[in-house]
Amino acid sequence: MIPRRITLGSSHTSTPLLVHGQGVFLFKVPPTESSCSFRITNKDNTEGLAVHWTPTSVLFTNIQTNEPLVDPKNTKGLTTHKGAFYWVSLDAQNQRLHAGVGEARHETVIYTYQFPQNASNKAFLEQLTQIVDCCPILHPQSLLRDPITNKTPLVVRRSHELTMEDVATGSFLPKAHLSPVAQTLYDCVGWKAFALDDPTFPEFSKAIERSIATPGLWCYEKLMSKASEFGKPNPLETYLRITLNENNGESPGIPYVMEIWPVGHFSPIHSHSAANAVIRVLHGSIHVKLFPYLCADSEGVAPFGEADFHKGQITWISPTLNQVHQLKNLDTNKHTCITIQCYMYDAADSVHYDYFDYIDADGNKQQYEPDSDMGFMAFKLKMKEEWAARPRPSWWCC
């Protein structure tokens, strides 16, 4: 399930959990600081957990007994990376604690403590209702209703297509578990009729491939002209943005964009602010690296996951998950990848940040305002014209 959340202010007064005994608290700490702390307590502030972070550890301590809850595998904590943020997860039902760096998810966990499974420990965790005594350097960001449990699937399927095995193994994210906004996007592009090669132009993908490979044709020349779009010239750090319709003020840029990725081409590491997104592969395949946060440092941060998405598959982005990523066409069959990218803000989003942020070749954080290389109908007509004008073999008219 995509997490339900509330955004928190910067004050350090008590913050009530959305549900007693469970939830995820996300916060930031300046990269110059070497420690931070807070407590998760019951309503009387008499029982609970003290949480202390240093650069090499996360430690939970029972307030009443002073017992440390140690994860012997934990050797990480605060980082000096610009852009890093942190989280802790309280899970009374599974009697488990987690802490992590970056997106709040199973893949970014750096600390785990499993309580012995018994009624006493469950009752202790269920009584916890608030976050208090945050140190002054800690900046609360948001609060999620549900704890971190299993890995979240990256591929979306319509709910009626799922088997019992799919649900038991968590292989796919049911479309019904997307946010209402993301479900709207999915319903627009998730159908068989939403295809690249259609009866009006069955050679559309072939025409695009030819246009990319042929000097003088539109795709080839446009890609060459974009070599410096993200800073230092790099002809491989380019892709084409073919937009469908107009910006209705509900998305960063035009909400529906067909993106064209020649073999070997890639995007910078980037994020889409707090937008929802649904991405469908229309042709070829795309390789995606996922990062815990957007790191504005020259040394960067390692991805926590990688995945390949193939024709017909649909993946997703939420305001809290899959936000920081890099796309690259590594198709072994040497096919151009063509995707349809769909973006929309949450209904409660009043900021409407109209950019995506990316890391340039020098490790600096930059802004990019989503643009259009050409409208879809004009692009389709251009590809038809180029395809019709292609040279034929001498025997063609015989």
WOVEN-V75344 format. One record per backbone hydrogen bond with DSSP energy under -0.5 kcal/mol. NH is the residue of the N-H (numbers start at 1). CO is the residue of the C=O. E is the energy in kcal/mol with one decimal. If there is no record, write none. Layout:
((NH:CO:E) (NH:CO:E))
This chain:
((2:177:-1.7) (6:143:-2.0) (8:141:-2.6) (15:131:-2.5) (17:129:-2.9) (19:22:-0.7) (21:128:-2.7) (22:19:-1.7) (23:90:-1.7) (24:144:-1.8) (25:88:-2.3) (26:24:-0.5) (26:142:-2.7) (27:86:-2.3) (28:139:-2.3) (30:137:-0.6) (33:30:-2.1) (36:53:-1.6) (38:51:-1.8) (39:132:-2.6) (40:49:-2.8) (41:130:-2.2) (42:47:-2.1) (45:42:-1.6) (49:40:-2.9) (50:61:-2.9) (51:38:-3.3) (52:59:-2.5) (53:36:-2.8) (54:57:-2.5) (55:34:-0.6) (57:54:-0.7) (59:52:-2.4) (60:69:-0.9) (61:50:-2.3) (62:67:-2.7) (63:48:-2.4) (66:62:-2.2) (69:60:-3.5) (70:68:-0.9) (72:70:-0.7) (74:71:-1.8) (75:73:-0.5) (77:55:-1.0) (78:54:-2.0) (84:81:-1.3) (86:27:-3.1) (87:100:-2.0) (88:25:-1.6) (89:98:-2.9) (90:23:-2.8) (91:96:-1.6) (92:21:-1.8) (95:91:-0.7) (96:91:-2.3) (97:113:-2.5) (98:89:-1.8) (99:111:-1.8) (100:87:-2.3) (101:108:-1.5) (102:85:-2.8) (103:292:-1.4) (105:103:-1.2) (108:105:-1.4) (109:106:-1.2) (110:99:-3.0) (111:99:-1.8) (113:97:-2.3) (115:95:-2.3) (115:113:-0.6) (118:116:-0.9) (122:118:-1.9) (123:119:-2.4) (124:120:-2.3) (125:121:-2.2) (126:122:-2.6) (127:123:-1.2) (128:125:-1.4) (129:41:-2.7) (130:41:-1.8) (131:15:-2.6) (132:39:-2.7) (132:130:-0.5) (134:12:-0.6) (135:37:-2.3) (138:135:-1.9) (139:28:-2.9) (140:138:-0.6) (141:26:-2.9) (142:26:-1.1) (143:6:-2.5) (144:24:-2.8) (145:4:-2.7) (149:147:-0.5) (153:151:-0.6) (156:314:-3.1) (157:173:-2.0) (161:158:-2.0) (162:159:-1.3) (167:163:-1.7) (168:164:-2.5) (169:165:-2.4) (170:166:-1.1) (171:166:-1.5) (172:166:-0.5) (173:155:-3.0) (174:172:-0.6) (175:157:-2.6) (177:174:-2.2) (178:175:-1.6) (183:179:-2.6) (184:180:-1.6) (185:181:-1.7) (186:182:-2.7) (187:183:-2.5) (188:184:-0.8) (188:185:-0.8) (189:185:-1.5) (190:186:-2.3) (194:191:-1.3) (195:193:-2.0) (198:196:-0.9) (198:201:-0.6) (201:198:-1.8) (204:201:-1.7) (207:203:-2.7) (208:204:-2.0) (209:205:-2.4) (210:206:-2.4) (211:207:-2.2) (212:208:-2.2) (213:209:-1.7) (214:210:-1.0) (215:213:-0.6) (217:214:-2.0) (220:211:-1.6) (221:217:-2.3) (222:218:-2.7) (223:219:-2.4) (224:220:-1.9) (225:221:-1.9) (226:222:-0.8) (226:223:-0.9) (227:224:-1.2) (229:226:-2.1) (231:228:-1.6) (232:230:-0.5) (234:227:-2.7) (237:234:-1.3) (238:236:-1.5) (240:260:-2.0) (242:240:-0.6) (242:258:-3.2) (243:241:-0.6) (243:374:-1.4) (244:256:-2.8) (245:243:-0.6) (248:246:-0.6) (253:251:-1.2) (256:244:-0.6) (257:255:-0.6) (257:341:-2.6) (258:242:-3.7) (259:257:-0.7) (259:339:-2.2) (260:240:-2.0) (261:259:-0.5) (261:337:-3.6) (262:260:-0.6) (264:329:-2.6) (265:262:-2.1) (266:236:-2.4) (267:327:-2.4) (270:325:-2.4) (271:357:-2.2) (275:272:-2.4) (276:344:-2.8) (277:317:-2.4) (278:342:-1.8) (279:315:-2.3) (280:340:-2.2) (281:313:-2.1) (282:280:-0.6) (282:338:-2.8) (283:338:-1.6) (286:309:-2.3) (287:328:-3.0) (288:307:-3.2) (289:326:-2.4) (290:305:-2.9) (291:324:-2.7) (292:302:-0.5) (295:293:-0.9) (296:82:-1.6) (296:294:-0.7) (297:295:-1.3) (300:297:-1.0) (304:290:-2.1) (305:290:-1.2) (307:288:-2.2) (309:286:-2.7) (311:284:-1.0) (312:281:-3.1) (313:310:-2.7) (315:279:-2.6) (317:277:-2.5) (318:321:-2.3) (325:270:-2.5) (325:323:-0.6) (326:289:-1.8) (328:287:-2.3) (329:265:-2.3) (330:328:-0.9) (334:331:-1.6) (337:261:-2.9) (338:283:-2.3) (339:259:-2.5) (340:280:-2.6) (341:257:-3.5) (341:339:-0.5) (342:278:-2.0) (343:255:-2.0) (344:276:-2.0) (345:250:-2.6) (349:346:-1.6) (350:348:-0.6) (354:352:-0.7) (356:368:-2.5) (357:271:-0.9) (358:366:-2.5) (359:269:-2.0) (360:358:-0.5) (360:364:-2.7) (363:360:-2.1) (366:358:-3.2) (368:356:-2.0) (370:368:-0.7) (373:241:-2.9) (374:241:-1.0) (376:243:-2.6) (379:375:-2.5) (380:376:-2.8) (381:377:-1.9) (382:378:-2.3) (383:379:-2.6) (384:380:-2.1) (385:381:-2.4) (386:382:-2.5) (387:383:-2.5) (388:384:-2.5) (389:385:-1.5) (390:387:-1.0) (396:393:-2.3) (398:395:-1.3))
